[in-house]
Amino acid sequence: MEQRVEGAPDVELTRSPAASVVGREAARAQLLLAHFEYRAGLDVPEQWLPEGRPDLGSPQSWRNGILPESKYTSFRNDMMIGSFHPGHRAKWTAHELCHGLVGFAWRPDATPFYHALAARLAELLPVAVFYFFDEIQLNRCELHNASGPLFGSYCRDCEQAAKTGPDTKAPDQDRFRREGLAFIERELAAVSKSLKLGRPVPSPWANLDLCSDGLAYAAAQGPRLQSQQFCDYIQLFFPEHTGRHETLEALEDRIRRVTAVILDDQPLEPWAGDRWTRVAQDLGWRLLEISAQCEREVADALTEVAARLAAQPSDSAVMETITGYEALHEEYVLPHPDDVFALGYLLPGGYGYSTRQIAEGIASACPNTWDALGRSDEDSRMELVRGFMKNDPLERTPLGIRFARWLADAEPEPAARAAMVEAGMTHAPAADAASLTLGMNGARDTRLRLDPAVQIIRTDAAAAVMLGLATGEETATRPIWLAVRRDASGELVVLNLSEDLGTALEALEQSPLTKEELKLEDDLLEILIQSNLVCPVAWHT
């Protein structure tokens, strides 16, 4: 039986041969993923923030139930633990774990140019896995079969198809291997030329430019990478063969070896240490990051706590670290332990997840429901959040929808039913460009289907009234059907449907139907068409 990777959905590591190999090697090295929504961010020391570079991103907060991830401030090449973000595609699991397999390059006298090239190299193989090697034998939907990476587009049907496992009969799979290897060699040649010329040499492919990404990373992370705290971090937590390369040549060699593992199943020596080594690296950096903002006495105490953790990483050492920090927090003004130890995975002492952050996310996704839940007792509301967190599935689904589904079973009150409606509204997808543009003109046959961007939500009067979508007098005696979609500008459209229209659209959710099969009068069918709720199965030219 193969080992599992903590924090990674099993199904995302069986989607392709490349993902399976990455998962296997990650499990051997006891790498893991942290849940991004459950991991509390800490304030970055002011002296590490580059001035005049708003393009590099800044710490993010919840927006409509989504917690954005700043590209150049959330991610660190030196973090051996990857990230699981429910708002990202399944491809990201192998990508994140590949970062851990490759590692990073750093040396104490490094220049910004070195850091830019090191970041470029560290990103190379994870990007090749994402865009090329994960496409080998990848099951996609009928529309995108063997088409290759979708870049910024998202296809729900492709995500579902990939869960069934590799398609060993997929056509033209050698193409992705050849193109991926060519991409790697072009990048390595560009890095070699950059070293020879003493200036960055771009080698863009499609919409990717690892050269500019490396420069942006060096700009965003440079002050941190050149700090005394980072030097201490490397000395304490990265002994030989635990993920850090001193030279760019060593990092390039690791890239080639991991590539051979992924494509040809060659042997790979895993990084030294175990799960607690990775946890100690992660936690140790947080302590040193905090120390950079403290007076000398407190900074020294935090460094000492980190040094004891680094000496013998283990569950008991992590518990001692927690106890030591709690004592310092009692004596000095420091970030709260609930935030410091909310790393996005389980820790001793009941730590690991940020209840505060999840509560803020639920309030962002379902504000009216959140208010209703807190009208009687704030402590009970937070206890409800903790109950949800214990049962939250590890899946690529927005927080609001996950919470609403759980609440419907745990708390069958109007607020729970309102949560399903509100989450559906908050997370309504963008309008479908094809149906929006083509409409009913040129329908190939008489069958209709539900517009792919439309959601049909069945609820009751109490929930609809709570959200201001209906009045009690009008709806007290019947169920409520709501159609939720977005228009071309992204504005939300919510339609309160009659029972005939609601049941008709529920039927279309299951399969396409003709007008006769729908059994709708012409005027009702016209309402569905004019409201952009239905579209043809196909169009002719």
Order of alpha helices (4+ residues) and beta strands (2+ residues): alpha-beta-beta-alpha-beta-alpha-alpha-alpha-alpha-alpha-beta-alpha-alpha-alpha-alpha-alpha-alpha-alpha-alpha-alpha-alpha-alpha-beta-beta-alpha-alpha-beta-beta-alpha-alpha-alpha-beta
